[in-house]
Amino acid sequence: MKDNFLGLKTDQNLLKKLERAADRKPSQAEIIEQRVSYVFGFMKPDSGVTREQVRDVIAGKDGAIGGAAR
């Protein structure tokens, strides 16, 4: 079987950028935003919950959703 049976070739510049990105650790802010996106992605569109509200809950702000303080 040929190694490249479809005749595709990946741009070497892209491969180098991907390798550098794989070696880089995400910042704390990037990790938080990934969490926000993950949770927000599970919300129903008609839930009325905003991305900012999700961010507040993850940050642990009191009364972020529902208005009740802890």
DSSP file (Angstrom, degrees, kcal/mol; ACC not computed):
  #  RESIDUE AA STRUCTURE BP1 BP2  ACC     N-H-->O    O-->H-N    N-H-->O    O-->H-N    TCO  KAPPA ALPHA  PHI   PSI    X-CA   Y-CA   Z-CA
    1    1 A M              0   0    0      0, 0.0     2,-0.1     0, 0.0     3,-0.0   0.000 360.0 360.0 360.0 135.8    0.0    0.0    0.0
    2    2 A K    >   -     0   0    0      1,-0.1     3,-0.7     2,-0.0     0, 0.0  -0.445 360.0-131.9 -72.5 146.3    1.3    3.4   -0.9
    3    3 A D  T 3  S+     0   0    0      1,-0.3     2,-0.3    -2,-0.1     3,-0.1   0.854 105.5  31.9 -64.5 -35.7    2.0    5.9    2.0
    4    4 A N  T >  S+     0   0    0      1,-0.1     3,-1.3     2,-0.1    -1,-0.3  -0.560  71.0 160.4-123.9  65.5    0.1    8.7    0.3
    5    5 A F  T <  S+     0   0    0     -3,-0.7    -1,-0.1    -2,-0.3    -2,-0.1   0.704  75.5  48.7 -67.6 -20.7   -2.6    6.9   -1.7
    6    6 A L  T 3  S-     0   0    0     -3,-0.1    -1,-0.3     2,-0.1     3,-0.1   0.534 106.6-123.2 -93.4  -6.9   -4.8   10.0   -2.1
    7    7 A G    <   +     0   0    0     -3,-1.3     2,-0.2     1,-0.2    -2,-0.1   0.732  58.2 152.6  73.8  21.2   -1.9   12.2   -3.3
    8    8 A L        -     0   0    0      2,-0.0     2,-0.4     0, 0.0    -1,-0.2  -0.599  25.8-167.7 -86.6 146.4   -2.5   14.7   -0.5
    9    9 A K        -     0   0    0     -2,-0.2     2,-0.3    -3,-0.1     3,-0.0  -0.988  14.2-138.8-136.1 126.0    0.2   16.8    0.9
   10   10 A T        -     0   0    0     -2,-0.4     2,-0.2     1,-0.1     5,-0.0  -0.654  32.5-104.8 -84.2 136.4    0.0   18.8    4.1
   11   11 A D     >  -     0   0    0     -2,-0.3     4,-2.0     1,-0.2     3,-0.2  -0.406  23.1-142.2 -59.2 125.1    1.6   22.3    4.0
   12   12 A Q  H  > S+     0   0    0      1,-0.2     4,-2.2     2,-0.2     5,-0.2   0.833 100.4  58.0 -62.5 -34.0    4.9   22.1    5.9
   13   13 A N  H  > S+     0   0    0      2,-0.2     4,-2.1     1,-0.2    -1,-0.2   0.920 106.9  48.2 -60.5 -43.8    4.2   25.6    7.4
   14   14 A L  H  > S+     0   0    0     -3,-0.2     4,-2.5     1,-0.2    -2,-0.2   0.910 109.4  52.4 -63.6 -43.7    1.0   24.4    8.9
   15   15 A L  H  X S+     0   0    0     -4,-2.0     4,-2.2     1,-0.2    -1,-0.2   0.901 109.2  49.7 -60.3 -41.6    2.6   21.3   10.3
   16   16 A K  H  X S+     0   0    0     -4,-2.2     4,-2.2     2,-0.2    -1,-0.2   0.910 111.4  48.9 -63.9 -42.5    5.3   23.4   12.0
   17   17 A K  H  X S+     0   0    0     -4,-2.1     4,-2.4     1,-0.2    -2,-0.2   0.899 110.8  50.5 -64.2 -40.4    2.7   25.7   13.5
   18   18 A L  H  X S+     0   0    0     -4,-2.5     4,-2.1     2,-0.2    -1,-0.2   0.891 109.3  51.0 -64.6 -39.5    0.7   22.7   14.8
   19   19 A E  H  X S+     0   0    0     -4,-2.2     4,-1.2     2,-0.2    -2,-0.2   0.913 111.5  47.4 -64.5 -42.5    3.8   21.3   16.4
   20   20 A R  H  X S+     0   0    0     -4,-2.2     4,-0.8     1,-0.2     3,-0.3   0.910 112.1  50.3 -64.6 -41.4    4.5   24.6   18.2
   21   21 A A  H >< S+     0   0    0     -4,-2.4     3,-0.5     1,-0.2    -1,-0.2   0.864 106.5  55.2 -65.4 -36.0    0.9   24.9   19.3
   22   22 A A  H 3< S+     0   0    0     -4,-2.1    -1,-0.2     1,-0.2    -2,-0.2   0.803 107.9  49.7 -67.7 -28.3    1.0   21.3   20.7
   23   23 A D  H 3< S+     0   0    0     -4,-1.2     2,-0.4    -3,-0.3    -1,-0.2   0.655  94.0  91.6 -82.7 -16.7    4.0   22.1   22.8
   24   24 A R  S << S-     0   0    0     -4,-0.8    -4,-0.0    -3,-0.5    -3,-0.0  -0.640  72.1-136.3 -86.7 132.9    2.5   25.3   24.3
   25   25 A K        -     0   0    0     -2,-0.4     2,-0.1     1,-0.1    -2,-0.1  -0.694  27.1-113.5 -84.3 138.3    0.5   25.1   27.5
   26   26 A P        -     0   0    0      0, 0.0    -1,-0.1     0, 0.0     2,-0.0  -0.388  31.4-113.5 -69.7 148.9   -2.8   27.1   27.6
   27   27 A S     >  -     0   0    0      1,-0.1     4,-2.1    -2,-0.1     5,-0.2  -0.291  27.8-106.0 -74.0 166.0   -3.0   30.1   29.9
   28   28 A Q  H  > S+     0   0    0      1,-0.2     4,-2.3     2,-0.2     5,-0.2   0.891 122.7  53.2 -59.6 -40.0   -5.4   30.1   32.8
   29   29 A A  H  > S+     0   0    0      1,-0.2     4,-2.2     2,-0.2    -1,-0.2   0.888 108.1  50.0 -63.9 -39.5   -7.6   32.6   30.9
   30   30 A E  H  > S+     0   0    0      2,-0.2     4,-2.0     1,-0.2    -1,-0.2   0.888 109.9  50.8 -66.4 -38.7   -7.8   30.2   27.9
   31   31 A I  H  X S+     0   0    0     -4,-2.1     4,-2.1     2,-0.2    -2,-0.2   0.914 110.1  49.7 -64.8 -42.8   -8.6   27.2   30.2
   32   32 A I  H  X S+     0   0    0     -4,-2.3     4,-2.5     1,-0.2    -2,-0.2   0.923 110.5  49.7 -62.0 -44.5  -11.5   29.2   31.8
   33   33 A E  H  X S+     0   0    0     -4,-2.2     4,-2.5     1,-0.2    -1,-0.2   0.849 108.1  53.9 -65.0 -33.2  -12.8   30.2   28.4
   34   34 A Q  H  X S+     0   0    0     -4,-2.0     4,-2.4     2,-0.2    -1,-0.2   0.911 109.4  48.7 -64.4 -41.0  -12.7   26.6   27.3
   35   35 A R  H  X S+     0   0    0     -4,-2.1     4,-2.7     2,-0.2     5,-0.3   0.924 110.9  50.1 -63.2 -44.4  -14.8   25.7   30.4
   36   36 A V  H  X S+     0   0    0     -4,-2.5     4,-2.9     1,-0.2     5,-0.2   0.938 112.5  46.8 -59.8 -47.1  -17.3   28.4   29.6
   37   37 A S  H  X S+     0   0    0     -4,-2.5     4,-1.9     2,-0.2    -1,-0.2   0.889 111.6  51.8 -62.6 -40.0  -17.6   27.2   26.0
   38   38 A Y  H  X S+     0   0    0     -4,-2.4     4,-0.6     2,-0.2    -2,-0.2   0.950 115.6  39.4 -62.6 -50.7  -18.0   23.6   27.1
   39   39 A V  H >X S+     0   0    0     -4,-2.7     3,-1.4     1,-0.2     4,-0.6   0.930 115.0  52.3 -66.3 -45.6  -20.8   24.4   29.6
   40   40 A F  H >< S+     0   0    0     -4,-2.9     3,-1.1    -5,-0.3    -1,-0.2   0.846 102.0  61.8 -60.8 -33.5  -22.5   26.9   27.3
   41   41 A G  H 3< S+     0   0    0     -4,-1.9    -1,-0.3     1,-0.3    -2,-0.2   0.744 101.5  52.5 -64.5 -23.6  -22.5   24.4   24.5
   42   42 A F  H << S+     0   0    0     -3,-1.4    -1,-0.3    -4,-0.6    -2,-0.2   0.579  88.1 102.5 -87.3 -10.6  -24.7   22.1   26.7
   43   43 A M  S << S-     0   0    0     -3,-1.1     5,-0.0    -4,-0.6    -3,-0.0  -0.487  79.2-114.8 -76.4 141.6  -27.3   24.8   27.3
   44   44 A K    >   -     0   0    0     -2,-0.2     3,-2.2     1,-0.1     5,-0.3  -0.522  23.5-122.9 -70.9 142.0  -30.5   24.7   25.4
   45   45 A P  G >  S+     0   0    0      0, 0.0     3,-0.5     0, 0.0    -1,-0.1   0.815 112.4  49.5 -57.0 -30.8  -30.9   27.7   23.1
   46   46 A D  G 3  S+     0   0    0      1,-0.2    -2,-0.1     2,-0.1    -3,-0.0   0.276  82.2  97.3 -93.1  13.1  -34.2   28.7   24.8
   47   47 A S  G <  S-     0   0    0     -3,-2.2    -1,-0.2     2,-0.1     3,-0.1   0.767  82.6-136.4 -71.7 -24.7  -32.8   28.4   28.3
   48   48 A G    <   +     0   0    0     -3,-0.5     2,-0.4    -4,-0.3    -1,-0.1   0.430  57.4 137.3  82.3  -2.3  -32.2   32.1   28.5
   49   49 A V        -     0   0    0     -5,-0.3    -1,-0.3    -9,-0.1     2,-0.2  -0.631  42.5-147.7 -80.4 132.4  -28.7   31.6   30.1
   50   50 A T     >  -     0   0    0     -2,-0.4     4,-2.0    -3,-0.1     5,-0.2  -0.573  24.1-114.9 -97.3 162.2  -26.0   33.8   28.7
   51   51 A R  H  > S+     0   0    0      1,-0.2     4,-2.5     2,-0.2     5,-0.1   0.875 118.7  56.2 -59.8 -37.7  -22.4   33.1   28.2
   52   52 A E  H  > S+     0   0    0      2,-0.2     4,-2.3     1,-0.2    -1,-0.2   0.884 105.1  51.2 -63.8 -38.8  -21.7   35.8   30.8
   53   53 A Q  H  > S+     0   0    0      2,-0.2     4,-2.3     1,-0.2    -1,-0.2   0.908 110.0  49.1 -65.1 -41.3  -23.9   34.0   33.4
   54   54 A V  H  X S+     0   0    0     -4,-2.0     4,-2.5     1,-0.2    -2,-0.2   0.924 110.4  51.4 -61.5 -44.0  -22.0   30.8   32.8
   55   55 A R  H  X S+     0   0    0     -4,-2.5     4,-2.1     1,-0.2    -2,-0.2   0.899 109.4  50.7 -59.5 -41.7  -18.7   32.6   33.2
   56   56 A D  H  X>S+     0   0    0     -4,-2.3     5,-2.5     2,-0.2     4,-0.7   0.899 109.8  49.3 -64.6 -41.3  -20.0   34.1   36.5
   57   57 A V  H ><5S+     0   0    0     -4,-2.3     3,-0.9     1,-0.2    -2,-0.2   0.931 111.7  48.4 -63.7 -45.1  -21.0   30.6   37.8
   58   58 A I  H 3<5S+     0   0    0     -4,-2.5    -1,-0.2     1,-0.3    -2,-0.2   0.872 110.3  52.2 -62.9 -36.2  -17.6   29.2   36.9
   59   59 A A  H 3<5S-     0   0    0     -4,-2.1    -1,-0.3    -5,-0.2    -2,-0.2   0.621 115.5-119.9 -75.0 -12.3  -15.9   32.2   38.6
   60   60 A G  T <<5 +     0   0    0     -3,-0.9     2,-0.2    -4,-0.7    -3,-0.2   0.729  49.4 168.3  82.6  22.3  -18.0   31.4   41.7
   61   61 A K    > < -     0   0    0     -5,-2.5     3,-1.2    -6,-0.1    -1,-0.2  -0.517  39.6-110.5 -71.4 134.9  -19.8   34.8   41.9
   62   62 A D  T 3  S+     0   0    0      1,-0.2     7,-0.2    -2,-0.2    -1,-0.1  -0.383  96.4   9.1 -65.7 138.4  -22.7   34.8   44.3
   63   63 A G  T 3> S+     0   0    0      5,-0.8     4,-0.5     2,-0.1    -1,-0.2   0.742  78.5 147.7  68.0  24.8  -26.1   35.0   42.8
   64   64 A A  T <4 S+     0   0    0     -3,-1.2     2,-0.4     1,-0.2    -7,-0.1   0.884  72.3  19.7 -61.9 -39.7  -24.9   34.5   39.3
   65   65 A I  T  4 S+     0   0    0      3,-0.2     3,-0.5    -9,-0.1    -1,-0.2  -0.998 133.3  12.9-132.4 131.0  -28.0   32.6   38.2
   66   66 A G  T  4 S-     0   0    0     -2,-0.4    -2,-0.1     1,-0.2     3,-0.1   0.269 100.3-105.3  91.7 -11.8  -31.3   32.7   40.0
   67   67 A G  S  < S+     0   0    0     -4,-0.5     2,-0.5     1,-0.2    -1,-0.2   0.472  78.0 132.7  75.2   1.6  -30.4   35.7   42.1
   68   68 A A        -     0   0    0     -3,-0.5    -5,-0.8     2,-0.0    -1,-0.2  -0.752  49.7-139.6 -92.1 128.3  -30.0   33.7   45.3
   69   69 A A              0   0    0     -2,-0.5    -7,-0.0    -7,-0.2    -8,-0.0  -0.508 360.0 360.0 -79.0 152.7  -26.9   34.3   47.3
   70   70 A R              0   0    0     -2,-0.2    -1,-0.1     0, 0.0    -2,-0.0   0.446 360.0 360.0 -82.7 360.0  -25.1   31.3   48.9
